[in-house]
C-alpha cells in the first residue's frame, strides 16, 4: 500500500513539475525596474523635503533589531526608490522608527544609495540621459538599446564561469524591456554599484 502511494505521489509530482515548468516557460519576463525597487544605504543619509531643499533628518544606514532567535544585532536599512528626479537626487520611501512615522517619502542625494551590499548583483544607471547598452565592451560596438536613468539592471554572469563581469571598465549586464532580454555592456563610470 505504501509503495503504491509513493509511486502515485512521484508520478503526480513529475506531472505537476512538467505542467508548471511549461507554463513558466511561456510566462512574460519582468521588465528591469526604473522605479519602485529597494536599495541599501551607503552611509547615514540626510533627507530633504525637495531636491536642494531643507534638510529634515537622517535615515540611518543600520538600526538595532532582533534576529529570529531574539538576539539584538545591527541590521542594514533599505529604502524604496520611488523615482530618480535627476542624476543627483532620488525620491525614496522609508520608515524611520525613531520619529514614530512610517513610510515617509522624501529626497536623498543619489550618492547615498547602493544597489548591492555584499555582492555585485545589480547596477543602477546613473546619467540623466540614460546609457547605451552595447554589444561588446567598446564605444565602437553596436548599440543594442538605451537604458533609462535610475534603471536597476542585473549584472550578467555567464553560467559555470568564474570570469569577472567587468572587462576593461565595462560591466556585462542584462536588461529586460517589453518582454525582450538584452545582454550587453555599459561603461562602468556610468553606473552605481
Secondary structure, DSSP 8 states (H G I E B T S, - for coil): -HHHHHHHHHHHHHHHHHHHHHHHHTS------SSSEEEEESS-EEEESSTT--EEEEE-SEEEEE-TTS-EEEEE-EEEEEEE-SSSEEEEEEEETTTTEEEEEEEEEGGGEES-SSS--EEEE-STT-EEEESSSSTTS-EEEEE-TT-EEEE---TT----SEETTEEEEEEEETTEEEEEEEEGGGEE-
